[in-house]
Amino acid sequence: MSSFPRSVAVAATDGMLHFELALAYEVFGSAPDAVPGPWYDVRVCGTHAVRVGRFLVEPDCGLDRLAHADTVIVPALADVEEDPPADLVEAVRAAHESGARVVSLCTGVFVLAAAGLLDGLSATTHWAHTEELAARYPRVKVDPDVLYVDNGSVLTSAGKAAAMDLCLHLVRRDHGSAIANVVARRLVVPPHRAGGQAQFVTTPMPAQDGHPLAELLPWVMRRLDQPLTVEDLARQANMSSRHLARHFRLVTGTTPLQWLLTQRIRRAQELLEATDDSVDTIASAAGMGTATTLRRHFHRTIGVSPDTYRRTFRA
């Protein structure tokens, strides 16, 4: 993309958890070799040297820098029973009012909720804290079953690994699928997991070798343009359809048909981003048959039509 939200401010305050803070810095602070242009300009922002888990972090600048950033990231808080720091809440609110994209990782959502940024919006956090979030902030529509929620300028994630999913989702929004996949490969994580909303959604490719579908899934990915049934997959995997479904549920968290459909949608997204091919041509290449079928499934999964997705991505 020709332009993107380049400046990233990662908030740091006493009582934060180190995993999410380090994760955000690793994703946005290290440019992959495949990026042809500029990468993010990341600053850690806090009022003083802060204790983050077992580590002492020296911020680059004060919390007032948040209001000048394109993207503000609020890592997880260790103690959600305490009110979040008032100066952090105010700085996050000011950043949002200035037009920043505000992102919470795991329990950082309590800061966004305290700032009033989630009133009337869907949000999520670690499943262990969703009831507390809903009780303290009843105007927030808490969804405990999703990995992350993208409301456009306000985004929230569930815990730990889901924070990585959301960070990669942001890279995908800013730079496209190819670059996000490069970052994911560098970090040795699945390139894209389902957020659970009408977002840029797909189901993960398992990262580990040796699972029962290790050879089947790449075989399918090479044949997405071909008509494939559950019986075809079961035959290739040398197992019954019922046995295949059981392994799919364990490895991917979904059914073979749903996994196949979301891989086709993902392929269509990549082609819409990277080519000028017609929707009919992309439908055929993604194994969706016709443009009508692609449009129906694409809109139901992504929330917009293929043409709108292409225009939005390239805008």
N, C-alpha and C positions, 0 to 999 in steps of 0.2 A: 504494500500500500504506500501511496505517496507521502502520507503524513500519519502520525499516530501520537497518542498521549505519551510523550517521551519522558517527562520528569516524574519520578516516583519518590514519594516520601514514605518511609517506613517508620511508624511511630514506635517509640521505646520509652517505657516507664517502669518503675519498680513493680515487681509482682507479675511481670509477663513471663511466658514460657519460651525457652530458647529455641525449641524445635521450629515453631511456626515463623519466628523472626528470621532464623538462619535460612529456612526454606525460601522465604520470599526474597531474601538478599541473593541467594544462589540462583534463583530463576531469573530475576530481573537485573542482577548486577554483573552477570558473566555473559558476554556476547558470544553466541556460537559462530563458528567460522563461516557458516553458510549465509550469514546476513550480509547483503551487499551494501547496505547503507548504515545509518546510525542506529545504535541500540539505546536502551533506557539509560537515563542519568539518575542514579539512585543515591538518596541521602537518608541516613538514619537520623531521626529527629527526636530530641528530648530536652528536658530542662537541665539535666545534669548527668553525671555518670550514673548509670542505673544497674541494679542487680537483676539479671535475667537468668533465672534458674541458678546454676552454679557459676555463672560467668558475669564479669563486669564489662559493660558496654559503654564506650565513649561515643556519644552522639556527634554527628557532624555539625549539627545546627539545632536551634531551638524549635519548639513546637509551632512557633509562628510561621515557620517555613511551610507547614501543611497547607496554608491558605494560598500558596503560590505554586503548588504542585498540580500536575495533571491527574495523577492517581495517588490516593492516600491508602496505605495498607495498615490495618490495625491488627497486630498479632494477638494470640490468645492470652487471656488473663488467668492466673493460677487460682484465684479465689473469687468466684462469682457471687458469693454471698455478701461481699463488701461492695459498696457503691464504687463505680469506676472513678478514677481521679478526675476532679472537676475541671482542671486545666486541660486535660486531654479531651474530655467531652466537648468543651467549648472550642478547642482548636479544630476538632473534627467537624463540628457544626459550621464553623466559619469556613472551613475548606469546602464543604458541600455547597454553601451559599455562594462561594466564589466560582463554582462550576466544576469542582474536582470530582472525579470518579472515586467513590469511597468503597473500600473493600475490607470486610472483616474475615479473619481466619479463626475458625473454631469459636471459642468463647469471647473473642474480640467483638462479637455481635452485641454484647451487653453495652459496649461503649456507643455503638450506633443507635441502639434502642434508647439509651439515656439521652442521646442528642436529639431524639425525635425523628431521626431519618427513616425509621421503619414503620411509622404510623400508617396503617392501612395497607401495608405491603407484606408480601410473603417473605419469610426468612427462615434460616435454619441454623443449627449449631450442633455440637456433639450431642448424641442422643441422650447422654446422661444428664444434660442440662436443659433439655427442651421444656420440661414441665416448669422449671424455675423461670425460664425466660417468658413463657406464656403467662405465668401467675403475676410476675412483676410488671410486665408490659402488655396488658390485655389488648391494646390496639394493634399489636403486631400479630400477623397471621403466621403462627409458628408451624412449620412442616417438619416433623421429626424423621421423615422417611427418605429424604433426598440428600445427595452429596453436596450440592450447592444450588443457590438461587441467583439468577441474574435478572435484576430489575432495571437494567440499563446503566444508570449512574450510581446505583447502590447494589452491592453484591455481598452475599454471605456464604460461608462454607461450613460444613460439618467438621469433624475433628481430624487431626493428623494427616493421613493420606489424602483426605478430601480437600485439604488446604492446597496440596500439590495439584489436584485436579482443577481447582479454581484458578490457580496461577497459570497453568498451562492453557486454560480456557481464555484467559486474558491475552496471552501471547497469540493464541489463535485468532482472537478478535482483531488484534492490532497488526499482525504480520502474516496471517494465513496459516493453513494447515501444514504446509511443507516445513516452515520454520519451527512451528510448535512441535512437530515430530522430531526435528533435529534436536531440539532442547530435551525432549523426552528421552531420546536415545542416549544423549550424553549423561543424563541422570539415571538411566537404566530403570525407567518406569513406563507403565502403559501410556501410550500417547493420548488417549482420550477415554474417559469414563462418563457414563450417563449422569447428567446433572439432575434429571428427574423432572425438569420443567420443560416448557416448549422452547428449549435452547438449542445450541448447536450440539446435538446429542448423538452418541453412538455407544456401543457396548464394548468393553475392553478386550483387547487381545491379551491373553495371559502371558506374563513375562517369563515364567519359569519353564525350563525344559523338563521333559520326562513325564508330563501329565498325559492322560489318555488321549487328549485331542491335539497333542503337540504337532503331529504331522498332518492331521486333517485340516486344521484351520488355515495354514498357509496354502494348502491345496485348494481350498474353497476360494481364498482371496485371489488366486490366479485365474479363477473361472467365474468371476462375478457377472460377466457378460453372458453367461450361459444359463439356460433353464436348469435349476437344481431343486430337487425335492428332498424331504427328510430321508426317504428311502435311498436316494443317491448318496447322501452323506453317510448313512448307516452302512451301506455296502462298501464304501471307500474305507471306512473305519473298521470294517470287519466285525460289526456288532449289530445286535438287533436295534430297531428303532426305539424301543423302550429303554434299552441300556444306554443308547446314545443320548436320549433326553435326560437321563439321570446324570450322566457325566457333564452335559452342557449346563445343567442347573448348578452343579458343584463348582465348575470351573469358571463359567461366565456369569452366573446368576440369572440366566434367562433360558428361554427355549431355543431349539435350533432354528426355527422359522423366524423368531423375533431377532435373534442374533444375525441371521442372514439378511433380513430386511434392513436392519440398522447399518450393516456393512455396505449395502447398496446405496442407502441414503448418504453415507459418508463419502463413497466414491463419487456420487453426484455432486456433493458439495465441493470436492477437490476439483472436479472438472469445471464447475461453474466459476470457481475462483481463478483457475489457471488457464482456461481456454475460452475461445469465442464460439465454441460449438453450439449448435442449436439445441433446444431442449429435447427434440426428438432424437438427435444423435446421442446426447448424454443419457437419455432414458435407455437406449439400446446398449450403450457401453456399460451402464450400471446394472443391466439385467432386469430393468423394470418394464421392458416391452414397449410401451407407448408413452407419449408425453402426458396423456391423460392420467395414466396410472402413476407416473412419477409425480405429477402435480398433486394428486390426491394424497399419496403417502408423505410427500415432502411437506406439504402444508400441515398435515396432522402431526408430524413429528417435530418440525422446526418452528412452525407457527406462522410462516410466510410462504409465498409461492417461490418457485425457483428463479423467476425473473426478478422478483423483489430482492431475493437473497443476493443475486449477482450485482444488482445496482447498489445495494447497501454496502456490500463488501468493497466495491470499487470506488465508492463515493469518497 
